[in-house]
Amino acid sequence: MGKSTTRTNHGPEGNARRLAAALTRRGPQTRKQLAQRLEISEATLRNARDRLNEANAPGEGRAAVYTVVPEEAQLPEHVIEEVNGTTGPKSEVLMLGPGAGAAVGIEIGRGHLSVGVGDANGCLLGDPDVRNAEHSIDAVPAPKTFAMAARLVKKQLRECGIDAGDIRGVGVSLPGPIGLDGHTLAHAISTNYQDIDIPTKFEKELAKVAGVKARVFVENDVDVLARGEQRYGKGYGLRDFMVIKHSGGIGAGIVADERLVRGRGGGGAGEIGHCRVSPDALVAEAPSLQGVKEPQCKCQGFCHLEAYAGGDAIVERILELQKRKDPGFEKDAPLPVQLDEAMKLAREGREPHRQVVMDAAALVGYAINTLIHLFNPERVLICGKLSEMGEPFLKAIREECRDQKLLFGAVDQIIDLGAGNDLEERRRISVGGAVTTALRKAPPRLAY
């Protein structure tokens, strides 16, 4: 028998719930997009919107679902251009109103702490508050970080004019493998967060300092970044894509059929930085990797991708080459103190900084080639500190994939820099991804 094409009748309440869920999961969308996604007619969509509006604060001017031009919805530029290419009502998007609540996004990085507040659509209300010098995940104890974040949340709520009672969830981005319960899965990577009930501790601090009484949801930083790219960046509208974050460490956020792949036990998927590799496998020459023998990774394993190509390994390699004063490298090049400085010198073309970064890109390209053959995504987006190198870095990754004979599609179409390859934009997308994480896990406060 052939597959039935009859659409399921969900009823008025069911369609209202599905409309709210679709706007929560994917953010603002056009009527056409929503009708297609929900498999209902545009007339039925209007009825679902009207039901939501009638059931939530009738007559108070606070519509549960309202219409705006795409520029007001913080959609990616390419989506705004596409929507604006139409005319009339079709050039507008639907959004959830203030009654659906708001969320907080917090990014705890290896050298920064970022906090932002977003509405029920994932639209950030103001710029995220970013603190750099006073925070390091490896040096600052977790309770001190929680207290600092709670103070920033209180400050953001005040500046955005949001009541603490309107916050329905808090999303937290944290480096390293994270389990479904919000605990770290690899103590060797996040030593300051081992054996800590992160959600419970954070919830208590937020309630005490900021008056926020909402659940805290902790996820791996690259998974959060993937959600950010899906909502604000080049992952918007894609069903299957990957985000590679190449910074101090290397990780992959995998989205399959529009859903984030979490893995066994609710976390740990995409940790490509801890896959065993060998630079001898590279087809292209990699001068800075010559003579490197079985480096130890921070997870205590040997010959992992991060140990060769992670940001920390890059800085160590540059220092080593400077000490050896290998022929062909500039002897007067300044030594990097940290990855930021190393990347600045690499972008300026200084050696050995540039060569080490390009060799790291080639090795990551070799790993990406394997990932593409495993998942066959529509797009692979490169983000993180190393992506700030721009087109030369992207070219090195593409060339390595091309040399390894990519089976699926054209390299130039599949592999691209993500929207989060600029530092300021990456902070915004990461915090926005944390807001989106909270929104998806904490249902909107709406009547149906």
N, C-alpha and C positions, 0 to 999 in steps of 0.2 A: 504494500500500500504506500502511496506517496505521502509525504509529510503534509499535515494540515496547515493551511495558511490562515485559519480562523483566529482572529484576535481574541484574547481572553477578556471577558467583561469583569473588570475589577470593581465596578460600582462607583458612585460619587465619592464616598469616603476613601476607597482604595486609590482612586486616581489622585485625590488631593494629597494623600500620603506619599504616593510615588512621585508627584511633582515636587514636593518639599525635599524628598530624598535625592532626586536628580539634581536639584539646585545646590544641595549641600555637598554632594559628591563631586560635581563637575564645575560648580560655580555658575555665574551668569551665562545664559544661553538665549539664542533667538527662539521665537515660537516654533519655527520650522525644525530646528535642532531638537527641541524638547518633544515635539510631536513624534518625530522619527524615533527618538530614543525610547519613548514610552509606548510607541506603537499605537497611538490614538490619533484621532483627527484633530485639527486645530480648533474645531468647535468644542470638542470634548475637553481640550486643554483649557479653553476659556472658562468652561464650567468648573473645572477643577480649581482654577485660579480664583473664580468668584466665590467658591465654597470656602476656600481658605480665608479670603478677605472678610466674608460674612461671619465666620466663626471666631475671628480674632480681632478684638477691639473694634466692633462695628461703630461707625459714626464718630470715631475719634481721630480720623485722618491718619491712622497708622496702619496702612495696608500691609498685609502679610506678604503679598507679592506685588511688586510694582515694576514699572518700565522705565528704562533710562537709555541714553545713547551709549554706545560701547566704550567711549573714552572714559566714562564715569565708572566703569565696572572693572578697571585695572586688568583688562584683557591684553594678551600679547599684541604687539604691533601688527603682525601679519594677520591676526584674526580681526582686528579693528578694520584693516584695509579691506578684508573680504566682506565683512558685514556692511561697511559703508558703500560697497559696490552695488548694493541693492537699494531699493527706494521704498518709501512709505513705512508702514509699521514693521516690515521685514528688516529694516535697518536698525531696529531697537532690540534690546535684550531684557529678559525678565530677571529680577533679583528678589531675594528675601528681604523683608522689612526688619526694622529694629526689634520687633517683638520676638524674633527668632533667636535673640541673644547674641553674644559675642564670644571671642576666645582669645587666649594669650598664647604667643609663641616665644619660646626661649631656646637660643642656640648656645650650648656650652662647648666651646672649641678648645684647641690646644694652646691658643694664645689670645683668646678674646671671649667676651660674653655679650650676647646680643638679645634684646628683649623688645617685643612689639605687641600691639593689640590689633585685632582685626574684627570686622563685623561678621555676620552669619554667612556672607558670601566669600569670605576670605580676603576682602578688600582691606588692606592695611590702613589704619587710621593714624596718619602721621608717619614720620620716619622712625625706624627702629633705633633704640638707644644702644650704642655699641661702646663697650669698654675694653681696651686692649692691654695697656701696661700693667693694670692691677689684677690681671687674671691669667692663670695658667692651670690647666686641668691636672698637670703632673705635679705642680708645686703647691697648689692651694687645696686644703682639705675640703671635702664635699660639703660639710655643714656651713663653712664660711661662704662657699659659692652659692648655696641655697639662700643664705641670708642676704647676700648682695643682690641676687636676682629678685628676691621678694621686694627689696627696696626699690629696684628699678621698675618692677611691675606697678607698685603703688604710684610712682612718679608718672608712668605712662598712662595709667587710668585717669589720673587727675588732669593731665595735659589733653587727653582725648575726650574728656567729658563723659566717661563711661563709668557707671556705677558697678562696684564690685559684685553686687548681686546679679548683674546681667551676664557675668562670665559663666559659661556652661562647661568649659573645659580648658585645660592647659596642656599644650604640646611641648615636649622637651626633646631637643636634638643633642645626642651625645656620641662622641667617637667610640668605635669599637662595637663588637657584637652585643646586641641587646635582646633579651628574651621577651616573651609575651607578657611576663609579669613585671617588666621594667627593670629587671636585674641585669647586671653585666654578665656575659657568658664566658669571658676570658680574662681572668684576673691579672695575667701578666701584661695585658695591654692597658687596662685602666686600674692601676693599683690603688688610687685614691678612692675608688668607688666599689671596691670588692666587699662583698658581704654586707652591703647597705640596701635597705628597702627604700630605694630612691623615691618612688611615688609617695609612699606614706610620709617620709621625712619632709619632702618638698611640700606636700599638702598642708602639713602642720605649720610650716614656716610661712607659707602664703596666707593662711588663715590668720595667723598671729600678726604679721606685719602689714599685709595689704587688705585684709578682710575678705579675701577670695576663698570661698568655700566650694571648690569644684575639684573634680578628679584630675589627676596628673597622668599623662600618657607619655612614656619615654620610648623613643625609637632611635635606631642607628642614624648617624648624621647623613650618610649618603642616601638612605631610604627617604629621609625627610626632604633632602634636596631633590630627589626624584619626584616627590609629590609637588614640590615647588615648581619644578619645570613643567609638570603636568597642568598646573593651574595658571602659571604666569609666563611660562617660557615656550621653548620649541617642542616640548612634549605635548602641548595642548592639542587635543583632537586625535592623538595617536593611540592605537589599541595596544601595540607591543613595542616597547623601546627600553633602552638601558641608559643609565647615567653613570659615567665613570668619574669618580672624584679622585684626582691625583694631587695630593698635598703632602703633608708629613707622612701620611699613609696612603694606601691605594685601596679603594673599595668600589663595588658596583651596586647600584640600585636597579632592580629588574622589575619591570612592569609588564605583565602578561595578561592579555584580555582586559586591559584597563585596571587590573588589580596588582598591588605590590606583592611580590613573591617574598614570603617571610622565612620559609624553611621549617625543618623539624623543630618542634617545641616553640614555634612562633617567632623564631629569629635566627640570625647567623647566616642567612643566604647572601651570596654576593661578595664574600670575603676573598676576592681574587688576590689580594696582596699577600695572602698566606698560602698560596699555591706554590709548589716547588718548581723552579725553572732553572735554566742554565743559559748564560750568555753565549755559550758555544753554539746554541741552536739558532742564533741570529744569522740571517742571510747577509744582511748589510754589515759593513765594518763598524765596529764599536771600539774606537781607540781607548777610551777611558776605562773600559771594562777588561782590557787585556791584563792578564795576570791576577785578576781578582779570584780568589779561591774560597768557596764555601763560606760566605759571610753569615753571621748569626743575626737572625731577626729579633726584634724586641719581644716577640712572643716566645723566644728561646729556641725556635726552630732554625734550621739551616737552609740556605739557598732559596729562600722565599722571594717572591717578586719584590716585596717592599725592601728587602735587604739589599737588593741591587738598584732599584729604581725609585724607592720612596724618597720624600723630601729630606728626611734625616740622613739617609744613605748618600744622597747627592752632596750634602754639605760635607760629610765625612770624606767622600771621594775627592772633592775639590781640595780639601786640606791635605790629603795624602799625596795628591799629584803635585801640589805646590812644594811639599817637603822633598819629594823625589826630584823636583825640577826636571821633569821629562823634556827631552828635546821637542821643540815645536810649540811649547806653551810659553806664554808671556811670563817672564820671571818676575816682573815688577807688579803683576796684577794683585790687587788687594785681596786679602783673605776674607771669606764671608764669616760673619758672626752668627747669622741665622739665615733661614731660607729666604726671607724677604730680600735681604741684601744680595744673596747669591743670585736670585732671579733678576734683580735689577741689573746686575753686572752681565748676566747672560743676555738680557734684552739689548744691552749696549754692545754686544758682540765680543766681550772680553773672554779670554781663555785662561784657564780651562773651563770656566763656568758654562759657556755656550755649548762646548762639546759634551760635557757631562750631562747637561739637560737634554740635548738632542739624542744621546745614547739611551737615556732613560725613556724618552718618548718612543724610540724604536722597540725597546723591550716591552713596554706597555702595549704597543701596537701588536706585537707577537701574541700577547695574552688576549687582546681584544679579538684577534682573528679566531681564536679558539671559542670565545664566548659567542661570536656571531654564528659559528657553525653549530653550537649547541642550542641556541634560542631563535635564530633567524629573525631578529627584530627589524622593525621598519626603520629605526634610527638608533645610532649610538651617539650620545651627547657627552662631550668631554668638558668637565668643569674642574674647579679647584685651583689652588695656587699655581700649579705648573701650566694650566691653560692660559694664564695671563701672558705667556710667551706668544700667544696668538697664532697666526697662520704658519710660521716656521715649525712650531710644535705640532700643529695639526698635520702639516705636510709630512713630517717624519713618521707619524703614526699611520697615515694613509699609505705611504710608500712601503712600510713594513708589511701591512696587510696585503698590499698588491703583490709584493714579492712572494708572500706565502700562498698566493693563488686563492683569493677569496671566492668561494663557490656561489654565494648568494648575492646577486645584485652588483651595482657599481659602487666602488669604494667612496667616490666623491659624493654620492647620494646618501649613503648609509652613515658615514662617519662625519660628524660636524662638531663644532664648538657649541656648547650649550649657552643659554642666555646668561648663566652664572659664570662667565669667564672674566668679568670685571669685578674687582674686590667689592665695591659698593653695591653693585647689582647682585652679587652672590650673597651678600649679607641679607639683602631684602628678600631674595628668593628663599633662602634657608629659613629665615624667621617666618615668612609667609607659608612655607611648607609645614612648619611646626604648628602654625595657626590652623591650616587645613587638616592636619593630623587630628587635632583636638575636635574640630567640627565634625569630622567623619565618625569619630568614636563616641561623641556625646550628642544625642539626637536633639533637634530643634525644639524649643518650648512652644509648640503650636497646638491649637485645638483643631480637630478635623470634622 
